[in-house]
Amino acid sequence: MRFRLFLKSLLVLIGFVLFSSCKEEKTTISDDKVVVNFKKEGVLKLKKAESDSLVKTIDIEIADNEYETQTGLMYRTKLETNHGMLFIFPDVQMRNFYMKNTKIPLDIIYIDESKTIISFQKNAKPFDETSLPSDAPSKYVLEINGGLSDVWQLAVGDKIDFKVLERL
């Protein structure tokens, strides 16, 4: 009798061990839950200061309210070469940007009220929360893919001009 009880207990224990060791391992797949797509809201032209010649025309998204200026290009996994985001502020002051939740490197271009480039923060590192200040007060800030300001040979003093499309 004791032997049968011992055998039953042993079989239950072995079954439990085998069952728990065969348990399927859970895999966690970390996919981005937030997908933000580009929405063309305007067109921006970059021009050389000394010649007024056109350097580049890009499609832009506009950030002109508190939510949009706080969010910017956060959560984006890509930005096309001919795309950017223009931040339009209601006032002229020193600006500080950072790369919190921003997955792609960016060039941050600070622009004054006369639409003249006043400073750059080039190749800002993704997810870096270090403050990236302007060198002078600005009204506008343009974000483009990291490295493009050098590729396009933009310089302090160059100009922008933009047109905002009608919003629905």
Secondary structure, DSSP 8 states (H G I E B T S, - for coil): -HHHHHHHHHHHHHHHHHHHHTS---------S--------EEEEEE-TTT--EEEEEEEEEE-SHHHHHHTTTT-S---TTEEEEEEEEEEE--EE--TT--S-EEEEEE-TTSBEEEEEEEE-TT--S-EE-SS-EEEEEEEETTHHHHTT--TT-EEEEEE----
